[in-house]
Amino acid sequence: MKMQWSLIAGLLFALLTAIFAVINVDPVNVNLLFGTVRVPLILLIIGCTLIGGLIVGSYGIYRQYQMQKEIKSLAGQLIHIQEVTGYTPDPTEMPEAAPQDKDNLPQ
């Protein structure tokens, strides 16, 4: 369900950005380090939005890679500890999932 809300929020943001960009079509001067360029504001807005999306997406992929690497490392450590101690978990004795919020804690 969280993924659906994220998709809806992303589409809503894209729609608002597109409307804002279409309203602002006047050419503007963009001062770069080596000179000035005259670009329609709509291209500037859409270009900056795309660059921001690429940066956020790249960071997300990087974090996911780091997490997968950490999961593999921890799984290897768990296997090593189980081999050294001879411990094998009994699936019938698995504890129930912990409550997610403080309101559900027993008093």
Secondary structure, DSSP 8 states (H G I E B T S, - for coil): -HHHHHHHHHHHHHHHHHHHHHH--SEEEEE-SS-EEEEEHHHHHHHHHHHHHHHHHHHHHHHHHHHHHHHHHHHHHHHHHHHHHT----GGG------SSGGGS--
